[in-house]
Amino acid sequence: MLSPVGAFLLALNLFTVTTAVVFAQTGSTATQGNSTAANRTEIHLHNYGEFTQACVAWTDGCRNCRRDSGCSNIGVACQPTEMTCRH
C-alpha cells in the first residue's frame, strides 16, 4: 500500500509523462501545419497588384494604392476592409 506522499508522487509522474506525450504529438502536427502555411503567400495591400495584373489602383477602404506611385498612409481611426480593385 502506498503512503499519501507516494501516491501523490506517482500521480504527478503519470501526469508529467501524459502531458509530455500530448505536447509532443501536438507539436509535430503544428509543425506540419506551419510548413504548409509558410508555402502559401498571403495577399495584402502591398502585394495585391502582383496578383491582380489588370488592376491599376486598389484600396482596403483606408489606403489607396496605385501601380505607378505606391500607397497612401492610413487614417487615424480607419479600419481596413477587404481589398478591392478601383481601376
C-alpha positions as CSV (number, residue, x, y, z in Angstrom):
1,M,0.0,0.0,0.0
2,L,1.3,3.5,-0.9
3,S,1.6,6.3,1.5
4,P,-0.3,9.5,0.6
5,V,3.0,11.1,-0.4
6,G,3.9,8.1,-2.6
7,A,0.5,8.2,-4.2
8,F,0.9,11.9,-4.9
9,L,4.3,11.4,-6.5
10,L,3.1,8.5,-8.6
11,A,0.1,10.6,-9.9
12,L,2.4,13.6,-10.5
13,N,4.8,11.3,-12.5
14,L,1.9,9.9,-14.6
15,F,0.6,13.4,-15.3
16,T,4.0,14.6,-16.4
17,V,4.5,11.7,-18.8
18,T,1.0,12.1,-20.2
19,T,1.4,15.8,-20.7
20,A,4.8,15.3,-22.4
21,V,3.3,12.8,-24.9
22,V,0.4,15.1,-25.7
23,F,2.6,18.1,-26.3
24,A,5.0,16.0,-28.4
25,Q,2.1,14.8,-30.6
26,T,0.6,18.3,-30.8
27,G,4.0,19.9,-31.7
28,S,4.6,17.6,-34.6
29,T,1.1,18.4,-36.0
30,A,1.6,22.1,-35.6
31,T,5.0,22.0,-37.3
32,Q,3.5,20.2,-40.3
33,G,0.7,22.8,-40.4
34,N,3.1,25.7,-40.3
35,S,5.2,24.3,-43.2
36,T,2.2,24.4,-45.5
37,A,1.2,27.8,-44.2
38,A,4.7,29.1,-44.9
39,N,4.4,28.0,-48.5
40,R,1.2,30.0,-49.0
41,T,1.6,33.6,-49.9
42,E,-0.8,36.0,-48.2
43,I,-2.3,38.7,-50.4
44,H,-2.1,42.1,-48.7
45,L,-2.2,45.7,-49.6
46,H,1.4,46.0,-50.7
47,N,1.5,42.9,-53.0
48,Y,-2.2,43.0,-54.3
49,G,-1.0,44.4,-57.6
50,E,1.2,41.4,-58.2
51,F,-1.7,39.0,-58.0
52,T,-4.2,41.2,-60.0
53,Q,-2.2,42.4,-63.0
54,A,-5.2,44.1,-64.7
55,C,-5.8,46.3,-61.6
56,V,-4.1,49.7,-61.8
57,A,-5.4,51.1,-58.5
58,W,-6.8,49.3,-55.4
59,T,-7.9,50.1,-51.8
60,D,-8.6,48.5,-48.5
61,G,-11.1,51.2,-47.6
62,C,-8.4,53.2,-45.8
63,R,-5.4,53.4,-48.0
64,N,-5.3,53.8,-51.8
65,C,-2.6,52.2,-53.9
66,R,-1.6,52.8,-57.5
67,R,0.8,50.7,-59.5
68,D,2.8,53.7,-60.5
69,S,3.0,55.6,-57.2
70,G,2.7,53.2,-54.3
71,C,0.2,53.5,-51.3
72,S,-1.1,56.4,-49.2
73,N,-0.9,56.4,-45.4
74,I,-3.7,55.0,-43.2
75,G,-6.1,57.4,-41.4
76,V,-6.0,57.6,-37.6
77,A,-9.2,55.7,-36.9
78,C,-9.7,53.8,-40.1
79,Q,-10.5,50.1,-40.0
80,P,-9.2,48.3,-43.2
81,T,-11.6,46.1,-45.1
82,E,-11.2,43.6,-47.9
83,M,-9.1,44.7,-50.8
84,T,-10.9,45.9,-53.9
85,C,-9.7,46.9,-57.3
86,R,-10.7,50.5,-58.2
87,H,-9.5,50.7,-61.9
